[in-house]
Amino acid sequence: MPSARANLTKFAWLSIAAAIATIALKFGAYVMTGSVGLLSDAAESIVNLVAAFVALLALHVAARPADEDHHFGHSKAEYFSAVVEGVMIFIAAVFILWTSVQRFLDPQPLENVGVGLGISIVASVLNGLVALTLLCAGRQHDSITLVADGKHLLTDVWTSVGVVVGVLLVALTKWERLDPIIAFLVGCNIVWTGWHLIRDSVDGLMDKAIDGERADAIRTVLDRHSSDEVTYHHLRTREAGHQVFASVHVLVPGAWTVQHGHDLVEEIETDLRASLPALDVNIHLEPREDPRSYEAGLRTPEQL
């Protein structure tokens, strides 16, 4: 697993290369046209570059195996990357909103619109291809870092589309204040993206339970092993980057031998990992007849 995770850093390097290329292209488009909308688009690409370097560092740390000081591994490092990216997005948004207000109060004519838009379109296509690559890799490997980076780049693509349309409309209508209005809307959209990234990252750092689909997959396996003798309760889950952790209490007749109970637990764990390969599960075996098995607000034998 560690080597497979380490290979994900190649996608971070891809994001870094794309960010450098798009920064050069978009700032070139801004210099040629003087469009504050294109400037806001270029500013977001700088955020992309910083976020890509943070993602690279996070993926390196998350790929480390468990050690004496981190018994559950280092996968939560990916959440810090997403938080940093969200904060950087907010910083870019403030710059964009401030610049757009200034340009609205003091509108300026645009120049070389055709060439500038052509350059911006090339940068957007490049960002779009990289975004789809990152999203695909992130979902395949359960990496919140790559998914966050991919979503950010995809938002950047739609931002660029809006800016291009806005600049084109300015050229056609000669209404110069439309350019800062588009830039302001871009800033608002970036704030929304940053908020979602930070919210999802905080959920991970606060050990929020996994989504319903994967929780149902765990319950399906547990239900398959349940019977008149075997039941379960107190299923708890959390997620840390690409890893999923679960714990559950399995209740069996107290007269069972240790070997019998151990064999059942091994069988359940094998089936659970087959259903969710990234799952790290801890099963606590309890006797059905012992009242202490139902303490801490857990279900009583009649409720099982």
Stockholm file with secondary structure:
# STOCKHOLM 1.0

chainA/1-304         MPSARANLTKFAWLSIAAAIATIALKFGAYVMTGSVGLLSDAAESIVNLVAAFVALLALHVAARPADEDHHFGHSKAEYFSAVVEGVMIFIAAVFILWTSVQRFLDPQPLENVGVGLGISIVASVLNGLVALTLLCAGRQHDSITLVADGKHLLTDVWTSVGVVVGVLLVALTKWERLDPIIAFLVGCNIVWTGWHLIRDSVDGLMDKAIDGERADAIRTVLDRHSSDEVTYHHLRTREAGHQVFASVHVLVPGAWTVQHGHDLVEEIETDLRASLPALDVNIHLEPREDPRSYEAGLRTPEQL
#=GR chainA/1-304 SS CHHHHHTTHHHHHHHHHHHHHHHHHHHHHHHHHCCHHHHHHHHHHHHHHHHHHHHHHHHHHHTSCCCSSCTTCSTTHHHHHHHHHHHHHHHHHHHHHHHHHHHHHSCCCCCSHHHHHHHHHHHHHHHHHHHHHHHHHHHHHTCHHHHHHHHHHHHHHHHHHHHHHHHHHHHHHCCTTHHHHHHHHHHHHHHHHHHHHHHHHHHHHTTCCCCHHHHHHHHHHHHHHCCSSCEEEEEEEEEETTEEEEEEEEEECTTSCHHHHHHHHHHHHHHHHHHCTTEEEEEEEEETTCGGGGCTTCCCGGGC
#=GC SS_cons         CHHHHHTTHHHHHHHHHHHHHHHHHHHHHHHHHCCHHHHHHHHHHHHHHHHHHHHHHHHHHHTSCCCSSCTTCSTTHHHHHHHHHHHHHHHHHHHHHHHHHHHHHSCCCCCSHHHHHHHHHHHHHHHHHHHHHHHHHHHHHTCHHHHHHHHHHHHHHHHHHHHHHHHHHHHHHCCTTHHHHHHHHHHHHHHHHHHHHHHHHHHHHTTCCCCHHHHHHHHHHHHHHCCSSCEEEEEEEEEETTEEEEEEEEEECTTSCHHHHHHHHHHHHHHHHHHCTTEEEEEEEEETTCGGGGCTTCCCGGGC
//
